Every structure is written in structure tokens, then in C-alpha cells.
Amino acid sequence: MFSHIMLGARDIDEAKKFYDATMGVLGYKEGIIDPKGRLFYFDKRGTFGLSIPIDGNPATCGNGSTIGFTVESAEQAEAWHAAGLANGGTAIEDPPGIREGGGMKMHLAYLRDPSGNKICTLLRMG
């Protein structure tokens, strides 16, 4: 559905450390910093990027915004969460685990990245 997602970052080196660890758990290669100083993770389905805001204003997280990454297992989600905590992320919401609601069962894990962006993993369980 989406071609790419770009988030603001306060510090690209700090973002790279965090996202190389968390995206690595999800099977992505190390991020690439382009000549403009933007950080990218690529796969055949799309692109995830981080950038210092081009308008010169500070990077801020979107209140009410969440970016979710698909995982293949609860173990992968929990490894992603642990990698994030070990690399500058902050645990938020409930601990990683199963949530039920609306007739769905999901495994969710939430973090804030070093710039405050809210991200999560999601495994649909039926």
C-alpha cells in the first residue's frame, strides 16, 4: 500500500544505531546514509527512511502516530523489542505480548525510538 515511510530524527547516527539493531532483527540489511545525510532501509516492498527535517525545525514525534513492522513470530517481536531497548529505545505501553480485541488476537511490542517516534511490531494470530 505504501511506497515509503519517512520519520524525522534528531541525530542520524543515533537513529542508525537504533534502527540497524531493530531492523536487523527483522531481517533487513544495515541502513544506508545517502549524500544528503538521510538514513534508508530498503526491500522489494518499500522503503523506510529517517531524516533531519528539511525545514530546519526540530524533529518531533507525531502525537497519535505509530509505525508498525510485521514480524513472523512472537520470539522475533520480543528480540526486536530487546534490541531496541539495548540501543537507545524506550519501552512504552504494555510489555510485549498477546492482545485480544475486535475478534482478533495479536502479538504487539511497542517502543519509542531515540527521537521519540512510536513504533511497534505486529503479529496477527487469528
C-alpha positions as CSV (number, residue, x, y, z in Angstrom):
1,M,0.0,0.0,0.0
2,F,2.8,2.4,0.8
3,S,5.9,3.1,-1.2
4,H,7.8,4.5,1.7
5,I,7.7,6.0,5.2
6,M,10.0,8.8,6.4
7,L,10.3,9.8,10.0
8,G,12.1,12.8,11.5
9,A,15.2,12.1,13.5
10,R,17.2,14.4,15.9
11,D,20.5,12.6,15.3
12,I,21.1,10.3,12.3
13,D,24.0,8.4,13.9
14,E,21.8,7.7,17.0
15,A,19.0,6.7,14.7
16,K,21.2,4.4,12.7
17,K,22.5,2.6,15.8
18,F,18.9,2.0,17.0
19,Y,17.4,1.0,13.6
20,D,20.3,-1.1,12.5
21,A,19.7,-3.2,15.6
22,T,15.9,-3.4,15.4
23,M,15.7,-3.7,11.6
24,G,18.4,-6.3,11.7
25,V,16.3,-8.5,13.9
26,L,13.6,-8.2,11.3
27,G,16.0,-9.4,8.6
28,Y,16.9,-6.1,7.0
29,K,20.4,-5.1,6.0
30,E,22.3,-2.3,7.7
31,G,20.9,1.1,6.8
32,I,22.4,3.3,4.2
33,I,23.1,7.0,4.7
34,D,22.8,8.9,1.4
35,P,24.8,12.0,0.4
36,K,22.1,14.3,1.9
37,G,22.5,12.6,5.3
38,R,19.2,10.6,5.2
39,L,19.1,7.0,6.5
40,F,17.3,4.3,4.5
41,Y,16.3,0.7,4.8
42,F,15.2,-0.9,1.5
43,D,13.3,-4.1,0.5
44,K,11.3,-5.0,-2.6
45,R,8.0,-3.9,-0.9
46,G,9.1,-0.4,0.1
47,T,11.5,1.9,1.9
48,F,11.8,3.1,5.5
49,G,13.8,6.3,6.0
50,L,14.8,8.8,8.6
51,S,16.0,12.3,8.1
52,I,16.8,15.5,9.9
53,P,13.8,17.7,9.0
54,I,14.5,19.6,5.8
55,D,12.6,22.7,7.1
56,G,15.3,23.3,9.7
57,N,12.8,22.8,12.6
58,P,13.5,20.2,15.3
59,A,12.3,16.6,14.7
60,T,9.2,15.8,16.8
61,C,7.1,12.7,17.0
62,G,3.6,12.7,15.7
63,N,1.2,12.6,18.6
64,G,-1.2,9.7,17.8
65,S,1.1,8.3,15.1
66,T,2.5,4.8,15.1
67,I,4.6,2.9,12.5
68,G,4.1,-0.9,12.7
69,F,6.5,-3.5,11.4
70,T,5.3,-7.1,10.5
71,V,7.0,-9.9,12.3
72,E,6.9,-13.7,11.7
73,S,6.8,-14.8,15.3
74,A,6.4,-13.6,18.9
75,E,10.0,-14.5,19.5
76,Q,11.1,-12.2,16.7
77,A,9.0,-9.4,18.2
78,E,10.5,-9.8,21.6
79,A,14.0,-9.9,20.2
80,W,13.2,-6.7,18.2
81,H,12.0,-5.1,21.5
82,A,15.1,-6.2,23.4
83,A,17.4,-4.9,20.6
84,G,15.6,-1.5,20.7
85,L,15.9,-1.2,24.4
86,A,19.6,-2.0,24.2
87,N,20.2,0.6,21.6
88,G,18.5,3.8,22.9
89,G,14.8,2.9,22.7
90,T,12.2,3.3,25.4
91,A,9.6,0.8,26.3
92,I,6.0,2.1,26.2
93,E,2.5,0.8,26.7
94,D,2.1,-2.7,27.9
95,P,5.1,-5.2,27.8
96,P,5.3,-7.2,24.5
97,G,2.6,-9.8,24.4
98,I,-0.7,-11.0,23.1
99,R,-3.6,-8.6,22.9
100,E,-7.2,-9.5,22.0
101,G,-10.0,-7.3,20.8
102,G,-12.5,-6.9,18.0
103,G,-12.4,-10.6,17.3
104,M,-8.6,-10.5,16.7
105,K,-5.7,-11.9,18.5
106,M,-2.3,-10.2,18.0
107,H,1.2,-10.1,19.5
108,L,2.3,-6.5,19.9
109,A,5.5,-4.8,21.1
110,Y,5.9,-1.0,21.4
111,L,8.9,1.3,21.6
112,R,9.8,4.9,21.2
113,D,13.0,5.4,19.1
114,P,15.7,7.8,20.3
115,S,13.8,10.7,18.6
116,G,10.5,9.8,20.3
117,N,8.8,8.2,17.3
118,K,6.3,5.5,18.3
119,I,7.0,2.2,16.5
120,C,5.8,-1.4,17.1
121,T,5.8,-4.9,15.8
122,L,2.6,-6.8,15.0
123,L,1.9,-10.5,14.5
124,R,-1.6,-11.4,13.6
125,M,-2.5,-14.6,15.3
126,G,-6.1,-15.2,14.0
